[in-house]
């Protein structure tokens, strides 16, 4: 099939799309940074704009720079990966990419019914519960205050949004596909034509690949990961807090790094010493005493600075990061701008190998996703 080019608004989403491509037989590459380029040997190139937390104007500017860097490719299948629960400037980025490609319609299918995330009668449901009654209501940057899809997409301003059923959808503008079952996702994939930008979640992308004639997906085993592992918890999701307690109970060493100051050299030396002894180490930001308006940026700076120091010391070979924005900050600091697929642990939990440092493995986990037991077994051997 022709080349596939996808653009995601965060790093974990980009990795998830790359993993789906690999499972369908495509050589997949994640690209990011100031000068993205197409790799002529890759079947699927996924650009990470890292715009999930940006205001709409900045998000669309950075999206445009990514699209210009990837450049149109004759016959390519283009895809806009969005957050599955519509966080970020989703409507604005979809409109900008559709205009750049000259497409009349964007077909947005964000729901993943296989994960019990559905859109029924215009209402977003997670495990049957309206979105604003789930933990997504506590998201610090994009709290879900409603379950109505049209309102979620008009978070930053009015946009005409059309809800549709397969076979009965508007032919122009932003169309959101009602999605109750996996069969609905497949039906929506059949409606993508030359005048439509396909956008949305992981299941819709997989359905598009099948519609394009890719092989049925195969299970891609997780990679053989080197020891020791440095684990960075950059997410405040409930799943992250629960996992930290599990890790400590199974022998991992936990270091909360104060956000108010850079980690002291003795702390970093202690972490390096434990890693040298093949001890799993977990680090996270300790936000006590820091104003909330600067917390996210400062936490990312502290965590990425600590990782960069330990990287220069060759203290680890396997880096595990929970949380997309934290992962982006760390990879920026390490200047890892092109990453090849190394394997998958579970849907959305993916390992990548930086092309500039192929002896390292970085495993990315979205904050709200569960920790796969296969990964726990590798990390927590105590």
C-alpha positions in Angstrom: 0.0 0.0 0.0 1.0 3.7 -0.2 2.8 5.5 2.5 0.8 6.4 5.6 1.4 9.7 7.4 -0.2 10.4 10.8 0.1 13.4 13.1 -0.6 13.1 16.8 -0.9 15.8 19.4 1.1 13.9 22.1 3.9 11.4 22.2 2.1 8.5 23.7 -0.6 8.8 21.1 2.1 8.9 18.4 3.7 5.7 19.8 0.3 4.0 20.0 -0.3 4.7 16.3 3.2 3.5 15.4 2.5 0.3 17.2 -0.7 -0.3 15.4 1.1 0.2 12.1 3.8 -2.3 13.2 1.1 -4.9 14.1 -0.3 -4.5 10.6 3.0 -5.1 8.9 4.2 -1.5 8.4 7.7 -0.3 9.3 6.9 2.5 11.7 8.8 5.6 12.8 7.9 8.3 15.2 9.4 11.7 14.4 9.4 14.9 16.4 11.4 18.0 17.0 11.9 21.3 15.1 12.7 19.8 11.7 10.7 16.6 11.1 11.5 14.7 7.9 10.1 11.8 6.1 12.2 8.6 6.2 12.2 7.0 2.8 12.4 3.5 4.3 9.4 3.9 6.6 5.9 2.7 5.6 4.3 4.7 8.4 5.6 8.0 9.7 4.0 9.4 12.8 4.7 13.0 13.7 4.3 14.1 17.3 3.5 17.9 17.6 3.3 17.8 21.4 0.4 20.3 21.3 -2.1 18.6 23.7 -1.6 21.3 26.3 -1.2 24.3 23.9 -3.7 27.1 23.3 -5.4 26.8 19.9 -3.2 29.4 18.1 0.0 27.8 19.2 -1.3 24.3 18.6 -2.2 25.0 15.0 1.1 26.9 14.4 3.1 23.9 15.5 0.8 21.5 13.6 1.5 23.5 10.4 5.2 23.4 11.0 5.0 19.6 11.4 2.9 19.2 8.2 5.3 21.4 6.2 8.2 19.3 7.4 6.5 16.0 6.4 5.3 17.6 3.2 2.6 16.2 0.9 3.4 12.8 -0.5 1.5 11.6 -3.6 -1.1 8.9 -2.8 -0.4 9.0 1.0 -3.0 8.1 3.5 -3.2 10.9 6.1 -4.5 10.6 9.6 -5.0 13.0 12.5 -4.6 11.2 15.8 -6.6 13.0 18.5 -7.1 12.3 22.2 -9.7 9.6 22.6 -11.7 11.7 25.1 -11.2 15.0 23.1 -8.7 16.8 25.3 -6.8 19.6 23.7 -7.6 21.9 20.7 -9.1 19.0 18.7 -11.6 21.0 16.5 -9.0 23.7 15.8 -6.3 21.2 14.8 -8.6 19.1 12.7 -9.8 22.2 10.8 -6.2 23.4 10.3 -5.0 20.0 8.9 -8.1 19.6 6.7 -7.4 23.1 5.2 -3.7 22.3 4.7 -4.7 19.1 2.8 -7.5 20.8 0.9 -10.1 18.4 2.3 -13.8 19.3 2.5 -14.7 17.1 5.5 -13.1 15.8 8.6 -14.5 12.5 9.9 -13.6 12.4 13.6 -14.1 9.0 15.3 -12.3 9.3 18.7 -14.1 6.7 20.7 -12.5 3.3 21.2 -15.4 0.9 21.9 -13.0 -2.0 22.5 -11.9 0.0 25.6 -15.5 0.7 26.6 -15.2 4.3 25.3 -18.3 5.1 23.2 -20.3 8.0 21.8 -24.0 7.4 21.9 -26.6 10.0 21.1 -23.9 12.7 21.3 -22.8 11.6 24.8 -19.3 10.4 25.6 -19.4 7.3 27.8 -16.5 5.6 29.6 -17.5 2.1 30.9 -21.1 3.3 30.5 -20.5 6.4 32.7 -20.8 10.0 31.3 -17.3 11.4 30.8 -17.7 14.3 33.3 -18.5 11.7 36.0 -15.2 9.8 35.5 -11.7 10.6 36.7 -11.3 12.7 33.5 -13.2 15.4 35.3 -10.1 15.8 37.5 -7.7 16.4 34.6 -5.6 19.4 35.7 -5.4 21.0 32.3 -8.5 19.8 30.4 -11.1 18.7 33.0 -14.2 17.1 31.5 -17.0 19.4 32.6 -19.5 17.8 30.2 -20.1 14.5 28.4 -21.7 16.3 25.4 -19.3 15.8 22.4 -20.3 19.1 20.7 -19.6 21.0 23.9 -16.2 19.3 24.3 -15.2 20.3 20.8 -16.3 23.9 21.4 -14.2 24.3 24.5 -12.1 27.1 22.9 -14.8 28.7 20.8 -17.8 28.0 18.5 -17.3 25.4 15.7 -20.0 23.8 13.6 -20.0 20.1 14.6 -22.2 17.5 12.9 -23.0 14.2 14.7 -23.6 11.4 12.3 -24.3 7.7 11.9 -22.6 5.5 9.3 -24.2 6.1 5.9 -26.0 9.2 7.2 -23.3 11.9 7.7 -22.7 15.4 6.4 -20.4 15.6 3.5 -18.4 18.7 4.6 -17.2 20.3 7.8 -16.4 18.5 11.1 -18.4 15.3 11.4 -18.2 13.2 14.7 -19.0 9.6 14.2 -21.4 8.0 16.7 -19.6 4.8 17.8 -21.2 2.2 20.1 -19.5 -0.9 18.7 -16.4 -2.0 16.8 -18.6 -2.6 13.8 -19.4 1.1 13.8 -15.7 1.9 13.6 -15.3 -0.4 10.6 -18.3 1.2 9.0 -16.9 4.6 9.4 -13.6 3.5 7.8 -15.5 2.6 4.7 -16.7 6.2 4.4 -13.2 7.8 4.1 -12.7 9.1 0.6 -10.3 11.6 -1.2 -12.2 14.6 0.2 -12.2 13.4 3.8 -9.5 13.8 6.5 -9.7 10.8 8.8 -9.2 11.7 12.5 -9.7 10.2 15.9 -8.5 7.3 18.0 -6.5 4.1 17.8 -9.3 1.8 16.7 -10.4 4.0 13.8 -6.8 4.1 12.6 -6.6 0.3 12.7 -9.9 0.0 10.8 -8.5 2.4 8.1 -5.4 0.2 7.7 -7.6 -2.9 7.2 -9.7 -1.0 4.8 -6.5 -0.1 2.8 -5.7 -3.8 2.5 -3.0 -4.2 5.2 -2.6 -7.6 6.6 -4.6 -8.6 9.7 -2.9 -7.5 12.9 -0.5 -9.8 14.6 0.6 -9.7 18.2 4.0 -8.0 18.3 5.9 -9.3 21.4 7.4 -6.9 23.9 11.1 -6.3 23.4 13.8 -7.8 25.4 14.5 -4.9 27.7 17.9 -4.1 29.1 18.5 -3.7 32.8 18.4 -1.5 34.9 15.2 0.4 34.5 14.6 4.0 35.4 10.9 4.7 35.8 9.5 8.3 35.6 6.0 9.0 36.8 4.8 12.2 35.1 1.1 11.5 35.3 -1.3 12.2 38.2 -3.8 9.7 37.0 -5.3 7.3 39.5 -3.6 4.4 37.8 -0.2 6.0 38.3 -0.7 6.5 42.1 -1.9 2.9 42.5 1.1 1.6 40.5 3.6 3.6 42.6 2.4 1.9 45.7 2.6 -1.5 44.1 6.1 -0.8 42.9 7.3 0.2 46.4 5.7 -2.9 47.9 7.6 -5.0 45.5 11.0 -3.5 46.2 11.4 -0.6 43.8 13.2 2.4 45.3 11.1 5.6 45.1 12.5 9.2 44.9 10.2 12.2 45.0 12.1 15.0 43.5 11.2 18.5 44.8 9.8 20.7 42.1 11.0 23.9 43.9 14.7 23.2 43.1 17.0 21.0 41.0 17.8 17.6 42.5 20.8 17.7 44.8 23.9 16.0 43.4 23.9 13.4 46.3 20.3 12.4 45.4 21.3 11.8 41.8 24.4 10.0 42.8 22.3 7.7 45.1 19.9 7.0 42.2 22.9 6.2 39.9 24.4 3.9 42.5 21.1 1.9 42.9 20.8 1.6 39.1 24.3 0.4 38.8 23.3 -2.4 41.2 20.4 -3.4 38.9 17.9 -1.9 41.3 14.7 -0.6 39.7 14.2 3.1 40.6 11.1 5.2 40.4 11.2 9.0 40.3 8.3 11.5 40.4 7.9 15.2 41.0 7.2 16.4 44.5 4.9 19.4 44.0 4.5 20.5 47.6 4.8 24.3 48.0 4.7 25.1 44.2 2.1 27.3 42.7 -0.3 25.4 40.5 0.1 27.7 37.5 3.8 26.8 37.1 3.6 23.2 38.4 3.4 21.3 35.1 6.3 23.1 33.5 8.5 23.0 36.5 7.8 19.3 37.1 8.8 18.5 33.5 12.0 20.6 33.9 13.0 18.8 37.1 12.3 15.3 35.8 13.9 15.8 32.4 16.9 17.4 34.0 17.3 14.4 36.3 16.9 11.9 33.5 19.5 13.8 31.3 22.0 13.7 34.1 21.6 10.0 34.7 21.7 9.4 30.9 25.1 11.1 30.7 26.2 8.9 33.5 25.0 5.8 31.6 23.1 4.9 34.7 20.2 3.2 32.8 19.4 1.6 29.5 15.7 1.2 29.9 13.6 4.3 30.5 10.0 4.0 31.3 7.8 7.1 31.3 4.1 7.4 32.3 2.5 10.6 30.9 2.7 12.0 27.4 3.8 15.6 28.2 6.5 14.5 30.6 7.8 12.0 28.0 7.9 14.8 25.4 9.9 17.0 27.7 12.4 14.2 28.5 12.9 13.2 24.8 13.4 16.9 23.9 16.1 17.1 26.6 17.8 14.0 25.3 17.4 15.1 21.7 15.8 11.8 20.7 13.9 13.1 17.6 13.4 9.8 15.6 12.4 6.6 17.3 11.7 3.2 15.8 9.3 0.6 17.1 10.8 -1.9 19.4 7.6 -3.7 20.5 4.3 -3.5 22.5 3.3 -4.5 26.0 -0.4 -3.8 25.6 -2.5 -1.5 23.5 -1.0 2.0 23.9 1.9 0.8 26.0 4.8 0.8 23.6 8.6 0.6 23.5 10.7 2.6 21.1 14.4 2.7 20.2 15.9 6.1 19.5 17.8 6.1 16.2 20.5 8.2 17.6 21.0 5.9 20.7 19.8 2.5 19.6 21.2 0.7 22.6 18.6 2.4 24.8 14.9 1.5 25.0 12.2 4.0 26.0 8.8 2.6 27.1 5.8 5.0 27.0 2.6 4.6 28.9 -0.4 7.0 28.7 -1.2 8.2 32.2 -4.8 6.9 32.2 -3.9 3.4 30.9 -3.4 0.4 33.1 0.1 -1.0 33.7 0.4 -4.3 31.8 1.3 -7.2 34.0 3.9 -8.3 31.5 5.7 -5.0 32.0 5.3 -5.2 35.8 6.9 -8.7 35.7 10.0 -7.2 33.9 10.2 -4.1 36.1 9.3 -5.4 39.5 11.0 -8.7 40.1 11.1 -8.5 43.9 
